[in-house]
């Protein structure tokens, strides 16, 4: 029987519009058009100017054939052009593919071919690599792209133009679109982002307009962001579309402070000069600020909120930022859930706890984002919820609007990821009594030594508590007696010294002896451009001689 609430109460143009973060740009341009939107070196754009530049880019892209379902790849640093791409490409209902600036030409060519990119916008800094990638794309995959060169005045160094058009001249030849419309269907793809591909080819994570819109809102709610925030781009925008913050800042009429290089001196100087209120980064970047010379840190005298994700933050990092006066919010997520999708929500009563207990509480992965529907810890085989006892380990799983559409051209991987009606993260965790989740390790990073499970995160946390340790990573090494043993890679803070014996003794003072590293190596730790440590590289290194 038809309900009375289904009669003559249909969706129409007045009461139903597809959710898309593109609408945030139009609103801020309309009502905050005179306010600053972008600061980058000598360049300043208001929201009206930023909107018009994005609309010109959209018009230029349309002129070369970009339309619904087209893919536009970008190889850009955190510059105004990267922000504009986040606004222009979705406005055409096209799909944005942000390329990792540290990848090699062969992998970049593979990704552009896989997502069938028709346009490439690339910064002159990366011309050497991208020239090779474009040639490989043509010779190996028989695919050609229209290449647009960005010549940013803030870049000083070698780099030739390799494309068909120069960005500024190109967009100036086009009138701005009348409106940045977005999609007809909010389920349409907004971006495709590639995972690291540590085993086999990378997977193309396809996200949609609805999820990007809702995660942008969740960011603001989670962080209690007021209108007109000033946000520093320490997080690469190519990583999960900057955790959706390009759209969060548009929603709030805030200021994007661009930053080409993630260096402690530059970060702290920009924070002080522009009265930055917010920034996001992986733990290694926060550690750079903690280890920075006091004179650099003393420039910053106003309150700053930092968001940390990308790896489980060591307790020493959270404590160090607290001593600096930075208010750190710990979030957790993956590319498949638009970046952050859970947060260690700080309860008011936590402020009455000793600092060490606050650090422990804030170091958890927490609870689902406000607009995510489900987060739990389950047995991946039975799909049963693990008890909230802080001991029973299972896999973190998500469900809701902040979950990807799936993996591009990979139905098998998509089906596996969504088995049982939940997205499987691959992260092992426990549920504590207050319903907050605490990661124990990635399933592949658990070290099984003599039949005992050793969490690499737990060992790293102990190492970070040594004052000489700047960065560390613990991985498993094959061992004929124990099966596996932990090996620690260490980067020492400038001006500090420490012996291997001291570090092992330090770990044994905090952990059971069998968990202490059996080997210490002082070496540069490989990291992604977001600061995430590449453990697969270290595992290969320690086990290569034995294979």
Helices and strands as residue ranges (DSSP letters): G 4-6, H 22-31, E 36-40, E 43-46, H 47-63, E 71-75, H 80-91, E 95-98, H 105-114, E 117-123, G 124-126, H 127-141, E 146-150, E 165-166, H 167-172, E 189-194, E 204-208, H 209-223, E 230-232, H 240-243, H 245-252, E 255-257, H 264-274, E 278-281, H 283-291, H 294-297, E 305-308, H 315-324, E 327-334, G 335-337, E 339-343, G 348-352, H 355-362, E 367-368, E 374-378, E 394-399, E 406-407, H 411-417, G 419-421, E 423-431, E 437-442, G 443-445, E 447-449, E 452-454, H 456-464, E 469-479, E 483-492, H 500-510, G 513-515, E 519-522, H 535-543, G 544-546
